[in-house]
Amino acid sequence: MNLPATMRYIACREPGTPEVMHVAEGRVPVPRAGEVLIRVRHAGVNRPDCLQRAGAYAPPAEASPILGLEVAGEIVACGDGVARWRVGDSVCALTPGGGYAEYCTTAADCCLPLPDGLSSCEAASLPENHFTVWNNVVDRGRLAAGETVLVHGGSSGIGLCAIQVAKQLGATVLTTVGSDDKAAFCVGIGADHAFNYRRQDFVAEVKARTGDRGVDLVLDIVGGDYIEKNLRCLALEGRLLLIAFLHGGRVECDWRPIMMKRLTVTGSTLRASPPARKAELARALEARVWPLVARRTIRPVIHATFPLAEAAAAHALMESSTHIGKIMLEVAH
């Protein structure tokens, strides 16, 4: 396949607000051994992209400096040792960076087929959230049927993914959101109870909904002052999963509940996970989640799609927190 030498991508003049992003032209990347090159049709916008743009989240040394952690498109080249995929295959993929571009490389093991019936845009919205949720809620958190989970940020991409996965695992799901409209949406997609944190004390609500027992699992993207509240929400042998710190990572906290209730506190960063771990997650998702997505038992929620050149507007919307679900970039028609 004849490929162009150059491509359009989103660059940042300097760390800062969304306006620092602009369309630039650069070389098309070349896949290394074990990698594929994808002609990108759609890319997902995620909170880590905003942090990287602002200068608060440096990419791994070996990763592309271009923003973008998930894409969908067509494989146009394969590096040495790639066995499963062929040029022309349509895939969605987790990337180490580089998604806000017309062409992107990623590990072949981080590619997945498009679930039956999904558009490129819908498929591109899946990898970052589903890899993260499975890694934390299922593998690290060991959520089991009959347990109860509290998901913070229920109307975010991560939140809506976690709600749906947890329900399919047989859990009772409680969630926090910032408006009554978001609460209604989360209940509509499967949450058993949704609390508007602007006017409800979620600790009191959790106690009331669980008969003072507490929840078995908390998935937290907030951190800061939520950490001590999360410990108060957990039941005996409960697990606190920390995956982001929108309220900051430094907090004064009474840690005694960890001992008194025999709690487990854990966290992870997907981007820095070893390649073998990401490959393991991809296999689990394809076997256990992709069939549910194909049947629309678990469904992607797209809030808005912007052309690649309007990435700044997409980031501004993300940082407003007024959206429900995923924000996407259309890179190619």
Sequence and secondary structure as in RCSB ss.txt:
>XXXX:A:sequence
MNLPATMRYIACREPGTPEVMHVAEGRVPVPRAGEVLIRVRHAGVNRPDCLQRAGAYAPPAEASPILGLEVAGEI
VACGDGVARWRVGDSVCALTPGGGYAEYCTTAADCCLPLPDGLSSCEAASLPENHFTVWNNVVDRGRLAAGETVL
VHGGSSGIGLCAIQVAKQLGATVLTTVGSDDKAAFCVGIGADHAFNYRRQDFVAEVKARTGDRGVDLVLDIVGGD
YIEKNLRCLALEGRLLLIAFLHGGRVECDWRPIMMKRLTVTGSTLRASPPARKAELARALEARVWPLVARRTIRP
VIHATFPLAEAAAAHALMESSTHIGKIMLEVAH
>XXXX:A:secstr
    SEEEEEEESSSSSGGGEEEEEEE     TTEEEEEEEEEEE HHHHHHHTTSS   TTS SS  SEEEEEE
EEE TT  S  TT EEEEE SS  SBSEEEEEGGGEEE  TT  HHHHHTSHHHHHHHIIIIIIIT   TT EEE
ESSTTSHHHHHHHHHHHHTT EEEEEESSHHHHHHHHHHT SEEEETTTS HHHHHHHHTTT  EEEEEES  TT
HHHHHHHHEEEEEEEEE   TT S      HHHHHTT EEEE  STTS HHHHHHHHHHHHHHTHHHHHTTSS  
 EEEEEEGGGHHHHHHHHHHT   SEEEEE   
